[in-house]
């Protein structure tokens, strides 16, 4: 099961506003009537409850929304671009690939989040008319769309997590109690990916996750510790499976609990059902007589079972549903995105060579991209924006001179006082 991917998303550009005039019979001076451009399509992530893996992203990782259409005369707004909707399984955490910041944590059915908003449409010349300027030859290009790389990380949303050391028999147990059919073999680390199954009892059901075997140091990422442990965080309770064929089952039991607590302190409080597995083996049967009183001394009421021989499995299922009935249907723990607000327009001015300067900043570069450089009025308007946010003063402080080149985004301008 693929549970972490990196994808590229790009929203649609806004459509361009237009310069147009009202032209009707008997209306010789109809005034500006340029329509606005349509909004670019958003990129949206949507929870699809039937998915439980990120495997579709193994085939496609680039997603682009449609651009908005340009405006038309008679004040007609262009059509908006169609959104790009990307389906993800419940439990998907969305992070910015560059910063690692959590953008969303998607857990509810059909929940949606916009991860790349479409660019707004440019305004037509109808918006620039004033009493002093009744025939404006100015409009805006559409705002460029947003492009970014995202990390999608899946934390399974399951009622029950089966944990234990490698080769404890977790996959076998899951296959016996549920509809899951995981790969099973008699050697450690058979399971390299979590498996999901549904256990049905009377009219109820539980979603159960088989968490691959945890080894010492898993909380620090040893083996594939982090990749496995994150799937335990959203379970309501755990089935702790002890390997009855192990040389030291008590040490194994302690190791797993230590790794859980070191990874997330809340996991040590998670209810557990402890099962001593492989009771079909003579060695396990002999060891159980010694292990049971030791576990009881630790306050643990373990139950002997054999997943392979299906011994005691029915009692385990009954105990699972009995425990589930006592626990609330809690909302899964969600990683909350952090939002920051700012009133300034950040930019930088850097010298490039003897007679060139580069102005960098996301918002100022977007303003440049939305400017019609073929219209003088649009150029004057952009100059006023530079004055208002302090770019002009910063360039002068940096030593810009008449005739020097100023780069803003992909645009090359000549400085003039």
Buried (B, 14 or more C-beta within 10 A) or exposed (E): BEBBBEBBBBBBBBBBBBBBBBEEEEEEEEEBBBBBBBBBBBBBBBBBEEBBBBBBBEEEBEBBBBBBBBBBBBBBBBBBBBBBBBBBBBBBBBBBBEEEEBBBBBBEEEBBBBBBBBBBBBBBBBBBBEEEEEEBBBBBBBBBBBEBEBBBBBBBBBBBBBBBBBBBBBBBBBBBBBEBEBEBEEEEEBBEBBBBBBBEBEEEBBBBBBBBBBBBEBBEEEBBBBBBBBBBBBBBBBBBBBBBBBEEBBEBBEBBBBBBBBBBEEBEEBEBBBBBBBBBBEEBBEBBEEBBEEBEEEEBEBBBBBBBEBBBBEEBBEBBBEBBEEEEEEEBEBBEBEEEEEEEBEBEBEEEEEEBBBBBBEEBBBBBBBBBEEBEBBBEBBBEBBEEBBBBEBBEEEEBEEEBBBBBBEBEBEBEE
